Structures are given as C-alpha cells and as structure tokens.
C-alpha cells in the first residue's frame, strides 16, 4: 500500500511485516501519550488480510517507518 498527502509518501509491505506492532506503539505514544496499538494511526492486520493501512488521521510523519525493525514500512 502507498499513501501520500503528508510530509512523506508512506509504503507498507505486508510480506516483510511480522506483526510486532512496534510501529503502532511508537505512533500511539507520539500522538496519544500511551502505548496502545488501538490508538495508533497505523493498522496492522496479520490475522485476516495481511495488510498495513493508515487511518485518515495519519499525518504521514514517518515515525512508524523509523521504528520498524524489519523494513516493512518505508517513507520517501
């Protein structure tokens, strides 16, 4: 998936994603002040769709890509 309209163009590669949720934890901490994947602006779905999506509230700041230890998220 590729998402534009912000500071960066964000790309997610579900095949590289392990579902560790480090990206979602980093996002929720930055924007909501706590570690909760449910409050993040990125949605990792490994159980049903094997997808990476961004909510409409996502500002494309790139913090999730910076946090991803597996290279599943990139920013440009």
Buried (B, 14 or more C-beta within 10 A) or exposed (E): EEBEEBEBBBBBBBEEBEEBBBBBBBBBBBBEEEBBBEBBBBBBEBEEEEEBBBEEEBBBBBBBBEBBEEEBBBBE
